[in-house]
Amino acid sequence: MSDFQPITVYAHPSGPNPFKVIILLEELGISYEKIVVENPKEEWFIAINPNGRLPAIIDPNTDLTIWESGAIIEYLIEEYDKSGKLSVEDNAGKWQLKQWLHFQTSGQGPYFGQATWFHRYHPEDVPSAKERYLKEIVRVIGVLDRSLKGKEFLVGGKVTYADLAFVSWNVSIFHPMYFHKLIWEGEEVEKNYPDFAAWYNRMFARQSVQTAYAEFLK
């Protein structure tokens, strides 16, 4: 890949979804250039992503522009993980990976995001909304905890893009640089969900994750 051109990643440090893409690029050793977008609703960025959300990528090597983090992950795996470093070979395992990716994009991200919104940004205090989305966080963590019983990773006995896809939203809830104390006051996550907690700690310790969050961990 001597003639490989870096992939452009449009991101913002306040949003977990761009970190999903950056972590994957780091894991695969793919060169990239990160462009911070302060306002994704500006016309120049709407021309890239009509949804006006982050992340988005432009890959000059294939002349493709892609948005939606789940689609970007699938693209990077199919295009640049030919060796299967972050995937599995068997057909059942491949569908299980897709299953977990869909669960992350439809089940984890939206609920964790709404919890964040109602705890940090919503102009009025809405206790019922806070309670609902905290319960959804607990439900999602319960699903992961049960699925990780006796396992280190979700599929195939190794780290895959499925595990990595969950990292950034987990960080947004658990790490002190965000607001986990506000959400988890009174919750004993490591006691009640030990397999999930151990998995979270393993994933957060990976070099790709540490590199992605380096500016926040100083």
C-alpha positions as CSV (number, residue, x, y, z in Angstrom):
1,M,0.0,0.0,0.0
2,S,2.8,2.4,-0.8
3,D,0.5,4.5,-2.8
4,F,-2.2,4.5,-0.2
5,Q,-3.8,7.9,0.5
6,P,-5.0,8.6,4.1
7,I,-8.8,8.3,4.7
8,T,-10.4,11.5,5.8
9,V,-12.5,11.2,9.0
10,Y,-14.9,13.9,10.0
11,A,-15.4,13.9,13.7
12,H,-15.9,15.9,16.9
13,P,-14.5,15.0,20.3
14,S,-17.8,15.3,22.1
15,G,-19.5,12.6,20.1
16,P,-18.9,8.8,20.8
17,N,-19.7,7.6,17.2
18,P,-16.6,9.1,15.5
19,F,-14.4,7.3,18.1
20,K,-15.8,4.0,16.8
21,V,-14.3,4.7,13.4
22,I,-11.0,6.0,14.7
23,I,-10.5,3.0,17.0
24,L,-11.1,0.7,14.0
25,L,-8.7,2.6,11.9
26,E,-6.1,2.4,14.6
27,E,-6.6,-1.4,15.0
28,L,-6.2,-2.0,11.3
29,G,-3.2,0.4,11.0
30,I,-4.9,2.5,8.3
31,S,-3.6,6.0,7.8
32,Y,-6.2,8.7,8.3
33,E,-6.6,12.4,8.7
34,K,-9.1,13.6,11.3
35,I,-11.0,16.8,10.6
36,V,-12.9,18.3,13.5
37,V,-16.3,19.6,12.5
38,E,-17.7,22.1,14.9
39,N,-21.1,22.5,13.2
40,P,-22.2,19.5,11.1
41,K,-25.3,21.4,10.0
42,E,-23.2,23.8,7.8
43,E,-23.8,23.5,4.1
44,W,-20.3,22.3,3.3
45,F,-20.7,19.3,5.6
46,I,-24.3,18.6,4.6
47,A,-22.9,18.1,1.1
48,I,-20.8,15.3,2.6
49,N,-23.5,13.9,4.9
50,P,-27.1,15.0,4.2
51,N,-28.0,13.9,7.7
52,G,-25.7,16.4,9.2
53,R,-24.3,14.0,11.8
54,L,-20.9,12.7,12.6
55,P,-18.9,10.7,11.6
56,A,-18.4,10.6,7.9
57,I,-15.4,9.4,5.9
58,I,-14.0,10.1,2.4
59,D,-11.8,7.4,1.1
60,P,-9.7,8.8,-1.8
61,N,-8.4,5.3,-2.6
62,T,-11.9,4.1,-3.7
63,D,-13.5,7.5,-4.3
64,L,-16.2,6.7,-1.8
65,T,-17.9,9.0,0.8
66,I,-19.7,7.1,3.6
67,W,-21.6,8.2,6.6
68,E,-23.3,6.3,9.5
69,S,-20.8,4.7,11.8
70,G,-22.1,1.1,11.4
71,A,-21.9,1.4,7.6
72,I,-18.4,2.8,7.9
73,I,-17.3,-0.1,10.1
74,E,-18.6,-2.6,7.6
75,Y,-16.9,-0.9,4.8
76,L,-13.5,-0.7,6.5
77,I,-13.7,-4.4,7.4
78,E,-14.7,-5.5,3.9
79,E,-12.2,-3.2,2.1
80,Y,-9.2,-3.2,4.4
81,D,-9.4,-6.3,6.7
82,K,-8.6,-8.9,4.1
83,S,-6.6,-11.0,6.6
84,G,-9.6,-11.2,9.0
85,K,-7.8,-9.6,11.9
86,L,-11.1,-8.2,13.3
87,S,-13.5,-10.7,11.8
88,V,-14.1,-14.5,11.7
89,E,-14.0,-17.0,9.0
90,D,-17.1,-19.2,9.6
91,N,-20.5,-18.1,8.2
92,A,-22.4,-18.3,11.5
93,G,-19.8,-16.2,13.2
94,K,-20.0,-13.5,10.4
95,W,-23.7,-13.2,11.0
96,Q,-23.2,-13.0,14.7
97,L,-20.8,-10.1,14.2
98,K,-23.4,-8.3,12.1
99,Q,-26.0,-9.1,14.8
100,W,-23.9,-7.4,17.5
101,L,-23.1,-4.4,15.3
102,H,-26.8,-3.9,14.6
103,F,-27.5,-4.2,18.3
104,Q,-24.9,-1.6,19.1
105,T,-26.2,0.9,16.5
106,S,-29.9,0.4,17.3
107,G,-29.8,-0.7,21.0
108,Q,-26.8,0.8,22.7
109,G,-26.0,4.0,21.0
110,P,-29.5,5.6,20.9
111,Y,-30.3,4.7,24.5
112,F,-27.0,5.8,25.9
113,G,-27.2,8.9,23.8
114,Q,-30.7,9.8,25.2
115,A,-29.4,9.2,28.8
116,T,-26.6,11.6,28.0
117,W,-29.0,14.2,26.6
118,F,-31.5,14.2,29.5
119,H,-28.8,14.2,32.1
120,R,-26.5,16.9,30.6
121,Y,-28.2,18.9,27.9
122,H,-32.0,19.0,28.1
123,P,-33.1,22.4,29.3
124,E,-35.8,21.0,31.7
125,D,-35.4,18.3,34.3
126,V,-37.4,15.3,33.2
127,P,-37.1,12.6,35.8
128,S,-39.2,10.1,33.9
129,A,-37.0,10.4,30.9
130,K,-33.9,10.1,33.0
131,E,-35.3,7.0,34.7
132,R,-36.4,5.4,31.4
133,Y,-33.0,5.7,29.7
134,L,-31.0,4.6,32.8
135,K,-33.1,1.5,32.8
136,E,-32.4,1.0,29.2
137,I,-28.6,1.3,29.9
138,V,-29.0,-1.4,32.6
139,R,-30.9,-3.6,30.1
140,V,-28.3,-3.3,27.4
141,I,-25.5,-4.0,29.9
142,G,-27.4,-7.0,31.1
143,V,-27.6,-8.4,27.6
144,L,-23.9,-8.0,27.1
145,D,-23.1,-9.4,30.6
146,R,-25.1,-12.5,29.9
147,S,-23.6,-13.0,26.5
148,L,-20.1,-12.7,27.9
149,K,-20.4,-15.4,30.5
150,G,-17.3,-17.5,30.3
151,K,-16.0,-15.5,27.4
152,E,-13.5,-12.7,26.9
153,F,-15.1,-11.5,23.6
154,L,-18.4,-11.6,21.9
155,V,-17.7,-13.8,18.9
156,G,-15.0,-16.3,17.9
157,G,-12.9,-16.1,21.0
158,K,-11.0,-13.0,19.8
159,V,-11.4,-9.3,19.6
160,T,-13.5,-8.3,16.6
161,Y,-15.2,-5.2,15.2
162,A,-18.2,-6.2,17.2
163,D,-16.4,-5.7,20.5
164,L,-14.8,-2.5,19.3
165,A,-18.1,-1.0,18.2
166,F,-19.4,-0.9,21.8
167,V,-16.3,0.8,23.3
168,S,-17.0,4.5,22.7
169,W,-20.5,4.5,24.1
170,N,-19.3,2.5,27.1
171,V,-16.6,5.0,27.7
172,S,-19.2,7.8,27.5
173,I,-20.9,6.3,30.5
174,F,-18.1,4.8,32.6
175,H,-15.0,7.0,32.2
176,P,-14.6,10.0,34.6
177,M,-13.8,12.3,31.7
178,Y,-17.5,12.1,30.9
179,F,-20.2,11.8,33.6
180,H,-20.5,8.2,34.8
181,K,-20.8,9.2,38.4
182,L,-24.0,11.1,37.7
183,I,-25.5,8.2,35.9
184,W,-24.1,5.4,38.0
185,E,-24.5,6.8,41.5
186,G,-25.8,3.9,43.5
187,E,-25.1,1.3,40.8
188,E,-22.5,-1.4,41.5
189,V,-21.7,-2.3,38.0
190,E,-18.6,-4.4,38.7
191,K,-20.5,-6.3,41.3
192,N,-23.7,-6.8,39.4
193,Y,-22.3,-7.2,35.9
194,P,-18.8,-8.6,36.4
195,D,-18.4,-10.1,32.9
196,F,-19.4,-6.9,31.2
197,A,-17.1,-4.8,33.5
198,A,-14.1,-7.1,32.8
199,W,-14.8,-6.9,29.1
200,Y,-15.1,-3.1,29.3
201,N,-11.7,-2.8,31.1
202,R,-10.0,-5.2,28.6
203,M,-11.3,-3.1,25.7
204,F,-10.4,0.2,27.2
205,A,-6.9,-1.0,27.8
206,R,-6.3,-1.7,24.1
207,Q,-3.7,0.5,22.4
208,S,-6.1,1.6,19.7
209,V,-8.5,2.9,22.3
210,Q,-5.8,4.6,24.3
211,T,-4.5,6.3,21.1
212,A,-8.0,7.4,20.1
213,Y,-8.6,9.0,23.5
214,A,-5.0,10.2,24.0
215,E,-5.8,13.9,24.2
216,F,-8.4,13.3,26.9
217,L,-6.3,10.9,29.0
218,K,-3.4,13.3,29.6
